[in-house]
Structures are given as C-alpha cells and as structure tokens.
Amino acid sequence: MKKPTINDVAFQSGVSKRTVSRVINGASNVSKATRERIQQVIDELGFSPDKQARGLAASRSYLIGLVYDNPDALYIDQVQRGVLEICAKQHYELVVHPCSYTSDDFIEKCIQFVSRSNIDGLIILPPVSESKELAAALREKEIKYVRMASVDLDDHANIVVSDDRAALSDLAKYLVSLGHKDIAVISGPKRYYSSIERLEGFCTTLSQLNVDVPPHRIVEGANSYESGIECARELLIQTPRPQVIFANNDEMAAGVLKVAHEMGIPVPQELSVVGFDDNLLASRIIPSLTTVRRPVTSMASLAAHKIISMLKGKKAEVEENYLVKPHLIIRESTKKS
C-alpha cells in the first residue's frame, strides 16, 4: 500500500496542508475541533511525517539531546522514559550522549555533540547539570537547554529542581519518630550539590531534634553499589554499630543490605537501612527498601516539555513550573528501635 502523505491527511480532513503542518508541529493557532479532526485522520491513516522534510521546512532537526555522567543505569532508564513520553507526542527524537564530567574537555565535547548531531536543544542531568561553566558555554552558543538538579541554579525556564533538602528533613523526622538516636550516613560525592543538599537537609533536621551525627558516622561513597558495600563495611565494624544507615541512593543502600547479610546483622531487627530515589531495585530486594522517592520520570517529562516549549517560542509557559518534592516510601527495611 502507498504510504499516506500530508496531502492525504489535508484532503480527508478538509483543511490546507499548512494547517496539518501546524498540528504536527504543535502550533497553538489551530482550533481544538480542527486539531482533533486532523489528529483522528492522522491516526486512521497511520500517517507519520517525514522527519527530514519536516526538519528542513522548520529549520530544525527535531532532535533533543540528553547529556549525562551517572553510574546508575536505573536512573538513566527512568529519565529516558520520561523524556521519550513527551518526545513521542511532539514528534521529536532523543539522542543520548554520555560524557565524563571530570575530564578537562567535557564542555568542549558537549558543544561538539550538539554541533555534530544537529541537536535543537539539550536536557542535562546531574552531576553534569551542576556545571555553571557548561551552562554559560551553551548560552554563549545560543543552544537551548534545561537542567535537572537539586539546587535552584538557573532561570526557572531552564531548570527542573528536586527539593532534596526538604525531603531529607522529612526522612530525619521519620527515623527519630521510630526512636532511633544512633544514625550513620553514606553520603554521595561531596563535590556534587545533590550530595550536599541531602546531607545538610538530613543532619540539620536531626540536630534540631537533638540527634547528633558525629563525623565517624559519615562516610563518603561514589553513588555506586560497590562503594555502598565498602562504606557499609567501614560503618558496621564500628563499636557500637549504628542503629540506622541512610545511603545517598538506592544503589549504595543495596550494598549496605548485602554487607549486613554477610555479617549476620538482621535488617530491620538490628539495623534499619534507608536509600534515596526509589528505583526499580528498591521494591524488589529483600527486605524491600524504605527510601525517598524522587519522581525522576515526571521530572524528565517536565524537562522535555520545557525544552520543546522553548523551541516553539513558548518560554513563558514553563517559567513557573520548575520545583518538585520527593517523598518518603516506607517499606520493610526500617522499624522502631
């Protein structure tokens, strides 16, 4: 069968080809009734616009770039799901670019990626998103971007912020309500804003509740499963052992559970363990993990919506909607002391 064309859609919808093009490109100057009629014909015909022709007509590639340097594959998967959900609706494609955030030339390589791939705009994940130098370079090159972060680092149209500090304050209150007084922390790398926000939000609230976290109860991990194992061993050989270990992410919390099992320390009977993210792992390990759910997929969808809106010249629509708050998910790995 002949592949349906935009002319077929226009004919069956009773509108001009330009009107069909406006609907495909998400333009706002089409009535709701007309938009719905055209979309119904598109669905019935199975019409898919030619991306190359569409890009040439609009002087765009209809490609969104995703830049990251994060060892957590589950986190990256959640982000991609959120971005792709919006891209599919707006007929954009996603191009993924892993980078080395600590390399001297990572900014240059990010700019080269945009140029080489003809990207229309970028979504940048932490910790790369924390680079003020990268944001400045993108602005200088007039490359549109949205950053996902744990700190309000930019114009609200260019950022989606997870309020990690407030969420960790809630976690601290929950653990104290269980009667815990001896609490240890496996932080993320302290060069990252997200690690600082979580650590300070957690420890500040504990201090306000008269619970002290001494320096020997805080060890720095790398946000990886392996570093969680290493840090857990360092904490669990201390005398006395802590009652609780909070890990900066679920990957490291899983490492804590492994070490506790190897050492014969029952969780949660003798040790409560808490993570952060609520990735797929958290609900499937034994015991299931109490954690702070960061709505990663929703944040990624919001970031995609923002960047596409900017590309359409609708920046004002997304300036105010930028802040999300993670929330506590209570499972089997915590109990009263």
PyMOL commands that set and color helices and strands:
alter all, ss='L'
color gray80, all
select helices_A, chain A and resi 6-13+17-24+32-45+51-58+73-90+106-117+128-130+132-140+156-158+164-177+193-208+215-217+225-236+250-262+296-311+315-318
alter helices_A, ss='H'
color red, helices_A
select strands_A, chain A and resi 63-68+93-98+121-124+144-149+159-162+183-187+218-220+244-247+272-277+290-293+323-324+327-329
alter strands_A, ss='S'
color yellow, strands_A
deselect
rebuild
show_as cartoon
